[in-house]
């Protein structure tokens, strides 16, 4: 009778009577749901089918080669300004240029021969001064 009051059906219909019977067996609708879940869980765990084993992964191909040593090109891409040095070159002695040993834009290094100056006037002047010294000393 208490269960009939809870349902509000008072046993008048077929559905109401069935609900009363379920409540008498399990105690409430929540109990029925819990029992149904437990039965379902037990039934699913009792199957004899085994889970299929995971497929074995095929081997990954690997390429192997001998180590070699060789020059690798180095490339640098950048944005910037390029500038150069401008220098003035003056001769220590006067004379006629006979030869130029570089071209415009070439890299030059310290001590590198740049020009060839005619040595005859300088040699003549050095000889003349040497003679004057010898005459002045009375050796000539």
URHUKA-V606884 format. One record per backbone hydrogen bond with DSSP energy under -1.0 kcal/mol. NH is the residue of the N-H (numbers start at 1). CO is the residue of the C=O. Records with the same first field share a line. If there is no record, write none. Layout:
BEGIN
NH->CO ; CO
END
This chain:
BEGIN
5->1
6->2
7->3
8->4
12->9
17->13
18->14
19->15
20->16
21->17
22->18
23->19
24->20
25->21
26->22
27->23
32->28
33->29
34->30
35->31
36->32
37->33
38->34
39->35
40->36
41->37
42->38
43->39
44->40
45->41
98->116
99->116
101->114
106->103
112->109
116->99
118->96
123->119
124->120
125->121
126->122
127->123
128->124
129->125
130->126
131->127
132->128
133->129
134->130
135->131
136->132
137->133
139->134
END
